[in-house]
Amino acid sequence: MPLTVESQKRPEGSKPNALRRSGLIPANLYGHNVAESVSLVVDAKVVERLLKQVAVNKTEIELNIPEIEWRGTTVLREVQVHPAKGTPYHLSFYATPKD
């Protein structure tokens, strides 16, 4: 069973560093049935747990974005990590095609 991650749409005009200070990690969703990339934020604690459980490009993650009524299977395509702090900086989710 895939892991489930709740996410929110990133507030318009929000600054990534301000989001990180408030405990949110900027993320993107792109791929199948997503006409354009969607900017998201994910709670930093959720991201920490997630990164302990998944393999990049391998583990399926059920991503849920209530605001835009999108739910689907994704893989974590890329994790950017802060070079000095070693903390997650940005995530990219890729929506996998539905069979």
Buried (B, 14 or more C-beta within 10 A) or exposed (E): EEBEBEBBBBEEEBEBEEBBEEEBBBBBBBBEEBEEEBBBBBBBEBBEEBBEEBEEEEBBBBBEBEEEEBEBBBBBBEBEEEEEEEEBBBBBBBBBEEE
